[in-house]
Amino acid sequence: MNAEQQDVIRSITSGKSLTIFLEGDIDHHSARRIRSRIDTKVFIQRPDELILDLSRVCFMDSSGLGLILGRYAKAVELGIAFKVANPNRDVRRILDLAGTERLIKIESAYPPGTRQEVLCRKP
Amino acid sequence: MPKAVTVNRMRCTFPSCSSNEALARSVAASFSAQMNPTCEEVSDIKCAVSEAVTNAIVHGYRDSIGEITLLLKLEDDRTFTAEVRDKGCGIADVEEAMRPLFTTDPEHERSGMGFTIIENFMDSLRVVSSPGKGTRVVMKKKLSMLPIMK
């Protein structure tokens, strides 16, 4: 099932922290839908912290970058702390190319080359 | 240096619907597979083709649907070439369009990084555009040599 067919967005709330799990490909086609789902969820929950977990994102291009930077800007506007977690190697390269880390904290539970990190990549 | 010989080439045409972004990058990735590229090379190609096709859809044709042509070529010196052509509105100032973070469409959260990503992931990028007539984006990447098996 790809992100487009998904009607609900997977997320976990722990205290005032909201983690949203993005899946599949994030390109210009899928970004609009993902964006409105994230924004609706954040608007309803009003967390203190928003984490976008990218561990199941197989592909991302500059549209995905726009989505992440856009969510960051919105979070700043609403006074919500913002983090990105577990990008795979390819997604990380896109984030690094744009110097995202100067603005956004990128956390990875899986250091490069570990089994989990390899599993997160698209086969 | 002997001139490189074309090993294989293909051409496909599709309407500028955003769902075809995934189609175009999958076609390019599958086509390159016959040269045994590394995972990283395939991922570079997918991303670069996705960017060029998205540009044609978002900027070339804006609110209309037009035709996009994707031309792919492999040469015996392991050069992969992808060309994305549209007959859309064209780019008035190509140099400005290629500048990192430049975008004509900030309200839709375009990052302005499309051409920068292509330049970084491919070995060469050429953009030919005439306003009102369309745009051609030609990108090349030399795939790494296979390790010699003994």
Interface residues (C-beta under 8 A of the other chain):
Chain A: D25 D27 H28 H29 A31 R35 F59 D61 S62 S63 L65 G66 L67 L69 G70 D90 I94 L97 A98 R121
Chain B: S18 S19 E21 A22 R25 C39 E40 S43 K46 C47 S50 E51 T54 I57 V58 H108 E109 R110 S111 G112 M113 G114 T116 I117 N120
